[in-house]
Amino acid sequence: DYLAGAPELAAEVAASTASYDLHEKKRAYRRCGVQEYLVWRVDDGEIDWFALDEGAYRSLDSSEEGLIESRVFPGLRLDAGALRRGDLAAVLDAARAGTDTDAHAAFAQTLDDRRAA
């Protein structure tokens, strides 16, 4: 078995390459059809998460709780504030809470069904 096509999500940690990542690479990912693109700009601590919408990337907004949630992978969420603070326990708690949702369970079942077919 092998995979073909663009990945659904690309994630990068950028320091000196942030400008390159947010411009050239972002355009390349868009052309290839990468559905979501996440960049953690470590120099300024910002996190950008974009979703492809009608051929253009749009920023995903944080929820009232400060979580950014994937549109492509139900249950995948990031506590951006906790990541910026270096509170990895809170980052992990948010990720675990996301995988404990009905939406994630349905998504996982869909993947299992595809694998079994």
ChimeraX commands (.cxc) that place a marker at each C-alpha (Angstrom):
marker #1 position 0.00,0.00,0.00 radius 0.5
marker #1 position 1.10,3.54,-0.68 radius 0.5
marker #1 position -0.37,6.99,-0.63 radius 0.5
marker #1 position -0.83,9.25,-3.63 radius 0.5
marker #1 position -1.62,12.93,-3.86 radius 0.5
marker #1 position -1.18,15.83,-1.53 radius 0.5
marker #1 position -1.37,15.47,2.24 radius 0.5
marker #1 position -4.45,16.89,3.93 radius 0.5
marker #1 position -2.35,18.81,6.47 radius 0.5
marker #1 position 1.15,20.26,6.38 radius 0.5
marker #1 position 2.66,21.57,9.62 radius 0.5
marker #1 position 5.91,23.45,10.01 radius 0.5
marker #1 position 8.00,25.09,12.69 radius 0.5
marker #1 position 9.58,28.21,11.22 radius 0.5
marker #1 position 12.23,30.56,12.54 radius 0.5
marker #1 position 14.38,32.33,9.99 radius 0.5
marker #1 position 12.32,30.75,7.19 radius 0.5
marker #1 position 8.95,32.18,8.31 radius 0.5
marker #1 position 8.67,34.60,5.41 radius 0.5
marker #1 position 9.50,31.84,2.93 radius 0.5
marker #1 position 7.08,29.43,4.62 radius 0.5
marker #1 position 4.22,31.95,4.67 radius 0.5
marker #1 position 4.64,32.95,1.04 radius 0.5
marker #1 position 6.40,30.59,-1.36 radius 0.5
marker #1 position 5.65,27.35,0.45 radius 0.5
marker #1 position 2.09,28.42,1.17 radius 0.5
marker #1 position 1.53,29.04,-2.55 radius 0.5
marker #1 position 3.07,25.67,-3.42 radius 0.5
marker #1 position 0.86,23.88,-0.90 radius 0.5
marker #1 position -2.20,25.67,-2.26 radius 0.5
marker #1 position -1.35,24.65,-5.84 radius 0.5
marker #1 position -0.93,21.04,-4.72 radius 0.5
marker #1 position -4.26,21.04,-2.88 radius 0.5
marker #1 position -3.01,20.69,0.71 radius 0.5
marker #1 position -6.25,21.30,2.65 radius 0.5
marker #1 position -4.71,22.78,5.79 radius 0.5
marker #1 position -1.40,24.44,6.53 radius 0.5
marker #1 position -0.08,25.12,10.04 radius 0.5
marker #1 position 2.97,27.28,10.77 radius 0.5
marker #1 position 4.40,27.91,14.24 radius 0.5
marker #1 position 6.57,31.02,13.94 radius 0.5
marker #1 position 8.89,30.47,16.88 radius 0.5
marker #1 position 10.61,33.86,16.64 radius 0.5
marker #1 position 7.43,35.79,17.42 radius 0.5
marker #1 position 5.49,32.93,19.01 radius 0.5
marker #1 position 2.58,33.16,16.60 radius 0.5
marker #1 position 0.71,30.19,15.19 radius 0.5
marker #1 position -1.00,30.40,11.80 radius 0.5
marker #1 position -3.43,27.68,10.77 radius 0.5
marker #1 position -4.95,28.03,7.33 radius 0.5
marker #1 position -7.69,26.05,5.59 radius 0.5
marker #1 position -8.10,25.88,1.83 radius 0.5
marker #1 position -11.43,27.46,0.90 radius 0.5
marker #1 position -12.41,27.86,-2.75 radius 0.5
marker #1 position -8.79,27.85,-3.89 radius 0.5
marker #1 position -7.46,30.27,-1.27 radius 0.5
marker #1 position -6.15,29.80,2.24 radius 0.5
marker #1 position -8.17,31.40,5.00 radius 0.5
marker #1 position -7.04,31.66,8.63 radius 0.5
marker #1 position -8.79,29.41,11.10 radius 0.5
marker #1 position -9.97,31.38,14.11 radius 0.5
marker #1 position -9.56,30.27,17.69 radius 0.5
marker #1 position -12.62,29.28,19.68 radius 0.5
marker #1 position -13.66,31.14,22.82 radius 0.5
marker #1 position -11.54,28.60,24.73 radius 0.5
marker #1 position -8.50,29.53,22.63 radius 0.5
marker #1 position -8.50,26.32,20.61 radius 0.5
marker #1 position -7.84,26.05,16.89 radius 0.5
marker #1 position -9.63,23.06,15.37 radius 0.5
marker #1 position -8.98,21.28,12.11 radius 0.5
marker #1 position -11.71,21.18,9.49 radius 0.5
marker #1 position -10.12,18.15,7.84 radius 0.5
marker #1 position -9.44,15.98,10.89 radius 0.5
marker #1 position -12.40,16.07,13.29 radius 0.5
marker #1 position -11.13,16.17,16.86 radius 0.5
marker #1 position -7.70,17.55,16.00 radius 0.5
marker #1 position -7.30,20.69,18.07 radius 0.5
marker #1 position -4.49,22.85,19.32 radius 0.5
marker #1 position -4.41,25.05,22.40 radius 0.5
marker #1 position -2.26,27.73,20.78 radius 0.5
marker #1 position -1.97,29.81,23.94 radius 0.5
marker #1 position -0.73,26.84,25.93 radius 0.5
marker #1 position 1.82,26.06,23.23 radius 0.5
marker #1 position 3.08,29.65,23.28 radius 0.5
marker #1 position 3.41,29.49,27.09 radius 0.5
marker #1 position 5.25,26.18,26.90 radius 0.5
marker #1 position 2.46,24.44,28.84 radius 0.5
marker #1 position 2.75,21.12,27.06 radius 0.5
marker #1 position 0.46,19.38,29.56 radius 0.5
marker #1 position -2.37,21.73,28.54 radius 0.5
marker #1 position -1.55,21.18,24.85 radius 0.5
marker #1 position -1.80,17.43,25.40 radius 0.5
marker #1 position -5.02,17.79,27.43 radius 0.5
marker #1 position -6.65,19.75,24.59 radius 0.5
marker #1 position -5.52,17.16,22.04 radius 0.5
marker #1 position -6.87,14.31,24.15 radius 0.5
marker #1 position -10.18,16.09,24.69 radius 0.5
marker #1 position -10.48,16.46,20.93 radius 0.5
marker #1 position -10.03,12.75,20.37 radius 0.5
marker #1 position -12.73,12.09,22.97 radius 0.5
marker #1 position -15.49,13.63,20.84 radius 0.5
marker #1 position -18.27,12.01,18.82 radius 0.5
marker #1 position -16.96,13.75,15.70 radius 0.5
marker #1 position -13.53,12.17,16.13 radius 0.5
marker #1 position -15.04,8.75,16.83 radius 0.5
marker #1 position -17.10,8.96,13.63 radius 0.5
marker #1 position -14.02,10.06,11.67 radius 0.5
marker #1 position -11.94,7.19,13.08 radius 0.5
marker #1 position -14.71,4.74,12.19 radius 0.5
marker #1 position -14.76,6.06,8.62 radius 0.5
marker #1 position -11.01,5.46,8.37 radius 0.5
marker #1 position -11.40,1.94,9.78 radius 0.5
marker #1 position -14.17,1.20,7.29 radius 0.5
marker #1 position -12.02,2.39,4.37 radius 0.5
marker #1 position -9.10,0.29,5.54 radius 0.5
marker #1 position -11.31,-2.80,5.78 radius 0.5
marker #1 position -12.79,-2.33,2.29 radius 0.5
marker link #1:1,2 radius 0.2
marker link #1:2,3 radius 0.2
marker link #1:3,4 radius 0.2
marker link #1:4,5 radius 0.2
marker link #1:5,6 radius 0.2
marker link #1:6,7 radius 0.2
marker link #1:7,8 radius 0.2
marker link #1:8,9 radius 0.2
marker link #1:9,10 radius 0.2
marker link #1:10,11 radius 0.2
marker link #1:11,12 radius 0.2
marker link #1:12,13 radius 0.2
marker link #1:13,14 radius 0.2
marker link #1:14,15 radius 0.2
marker link #1:15,16 radius 0.2
marker link #1:16,17 radius 0.2
marker link #1:17,18 radius 0.2
marker link #1:18,19 radius 0.2
marker link #1:19,20 radius 0.2
marker link #1:20,21 radius 0.2
marker link #1:21,22 radius 0.2
marker link #1:22,23 radius 0.2
marker link #1:23,24 radius 0.2
marker link #1:24,25 radius 0.2
marker link #1:25,26 radius 0.2
marker link #1:26,27 radius 0.2
marker link #1:27,28 radius 0.2
marker link #1:28,29 radius 0.2
marker link #1:29,30 radius 0.2
marker link #1:30,31 radius 0.2
marker link #1:31,32 radius 0.2
marker link #1:32,33 radius 0.2
marker link #1:33,34 radius 0.2
marker link #1:34,35 radius 0.2
marker link #1:35,36 radius 0.2
marker link #1:36,37 radius 0.2
marker link #1:37,38 radius 0.2
marker link #1:38,39 radius 0.2
marker link #1:39,40 radius 0.2
marker link #1:40,41 radius 0.2
marker link #1:41,42 radius 0.2
marker link #1:42,43 radius 0.2
marker link #1:43,44 radius 0.2
marker link #1:44,45 radius 0.2
marker link #1:45,46 radius 0.2
marker link #1:46,47 radius 0.2
marker link #1:47,48 radius 0.2
marker link #1:48,49 radius 0.2
marker link #1:49,50 radius 0.2
marker link #1:50,51 radius 0.2
marker link #1:51,52 radius 0.2
marker link #1:52,53 radius 0.2
marker link #1:53,54 radius 0.2
marker link #1:54,55 radius 0.2
marker link #1:55,56 radius 0.2
marker link #1:56,57 radius 0.2
marker link #1:57,58 radius 0.2
marker link #1:58,59 radius 0.2
marker link #1:59,60 radius 0.2
marker link #1:60,61 radius 0.2
marker link #1:61,62 radius 0.2
marker link #1:62,63 radius 0.2
marker link #1:63,64 radius 0.2
marker link #1:64,65 radius 0.2
marker link #1:65,66 radius 0.2
marker link #1:66,67 radius 0.2
marker link #1:67,68 radius 0.2
marker link #1:68,69 radius 0.2
marker link #1:69,70 radius 0.2
marker link #1:70,71 radius 0.2
marker link #1:71,72 radius 0.2
marker link #1:72,73 radius 0.2
marker link #1:73,74 radius 0.2
marker link #1:74,75 radius 0.2
marker link #1:75,76 radius 0.2
marker link #1:76,77 radius 0.2
marker link #1:77,78 radius 0.2
marker link #1:78,79 radius 0.2
marker link #1:79,80 radius 0.2
marker link #1:80,81 radius 0.2
marker link #1:81,82 radius 0.2
marker link #1:82,83 radius 0.2
marker link #1:83,84 radius 0.2
marker link #1:84,85 radius 0.2
marker link #1:85,86 radius 0.2
marker link #1:86,87 radius 0.2
marker link #1:87,88 radius 0.2
marker link #1:88,89 radius 0.2
marker link #1:89,90 radius 0.2
marker link #1:90,91 radius 0.2
marker link #1:91,92 radius 0.2
marker link #1:92,93 radius 0.2
marker link #1:93,94 radius 0.2
marker link #1:94,95 radius 0.2
marker link #1:95,96 radius 0.2
marker link #1:96,97 radius 0.2
marker link #1:97,98 radius 0.2
marker link #1:98,99 radius 0.2
marker link #1:99,100 radius 0.2
marker link #1:100,101 radius 0.2
marker link #1:101,102 radius 0.2
marker link #1:102,103 radius 0.2
marker link #1:103,104 radius 0.2
marker link #1:104,105 radius 0.2
marker link #1:105,106 radius 0.2
marker link #1:106,107 radius 0.2
marker link #1:107,108 radius 0.2
marker link #1:108,109 radius 0.2
marker link #1:109,110 radius 0.2
marker link #1:110,111 radius 0.2
marker link #1:111,112 radius 0.2
marker link #1:112,113 radius 0.2
marker link #1:113,114 radius 0.2
marker link #1:114,115 radius 0.2
marker link #1:115,116 radius 0.2
marker link #1:116,117 radius 0.2
view
